[in-house]
Amino acid sequence: MEEGNDIYRPFNFKEYDIMHYRQTYTFKENNVCDYLVLSSHDGHHIERGKWEYLEVYKTIRVYDNQNKLYIRLKVIEISKDILRVEVVL
């Protein structure tokens, strides 16, 4: 994992160049989450898991479909058009 802040935008914010890899998360209201993972053959695919937001820590936890913690993201900034997070190790 890289250190620093990651910035996420709504899927329809603008059209991005398809040549660059961008991590994606789709957080749904029913606490289902789709996220992009690196495949063993160096490709990428979407996996489905679940997510929770812990208000007291301002942290998003994403779990895989086996209920294992996949990633923790500390929310630095959030608004209609931006989600800035920091990976919590």
Secondary structure, DSSP 8 states (H G I E B T S, - for coil): ---SEEEE--TTS----TTS----EEE-TTSEEEEEEE-TTS-EEEEEEEEEEETTTTEEEEE-TTS-EEEEEEEEEE-SS-EEEEE--
